Amino acid sequence: DRAVQAIGSATPTTTAPTETALYVPLSPEGAAIRDQLRRPAGTYARDILSRPLVDLSWVSSRLEGNTYSPT
């Protein structure tokens, strides 16, 4: 693995592995995580809370006497 070789070839306090040496081999595996990190703040929480809010709205409508179907 090139990333392991790049890290192993660096000597402490003298050289450091280059960003390219680490980024290129890790980019296919980390693409999904990298895309998640680029999302604006609060969007993940909004995605999680959207379904319960829809359910709450639907139940509230039922309590008021509306007969909407959930589909």
N, C-alpha and C positions, 0 to 999 in steps of 0.2 A: 504494500500500500504506500503510495507516494507521500501521503500526509505523515505517516509514521516515520518514514525515512527522512523527511524534511525536519521533523522535530528531533529525531535521533542524531542528525548531523550537526545540529546547533550546539555550540559549546557555551556553557553558562557564562554570563557577564562579558562575553566576547562577541558572539554572533547570535543572531536570532533568526528563526525561520521566517522567510518572507511571507507576506500576506498572500501572494499569488500561490505559493507552494502549498499553503493550507486551504485556500479558498477553492481552487480548481477541483481537487478530488472530492471535496465535501459538498460542492454545490448541488449535485443531483439528489443526494440524500436529504439535504437541508432545505430544498426549495420550498416545500410546503410550510415549514416552520418560518422561514424567512418571509414568505408572503403574509403569514399570520402576524408577524411582528410589524409589518408595514401598515397595518390597518390603523385608522384613526382611533384615538382613545375613546372608549365607551361603546364601540361598535360590537364587540364581543358580548358585552353585558346586554346590549339591546337585542342581539340575536337570541340570547338565552331567555330573556324575559318576554319576548314577543308572543310566544305560544301561551303562557299563562295569562297574559293580558287579553288575548283573543278569547280564551276560555272564560275568563271573568266577565268579559263583555257579553258573551253569549248567555251565561247563567243570569246575569243581571237583566237581560232582555226577557228571559223566561219568567223571572220573578215579577216583572211588570206586566206579564200577560201576553207578550209577543210570542208567536209560534214560528220562529225561523228554524229551518232545518240546518244542521251543522255542516252540510256539504254544499 
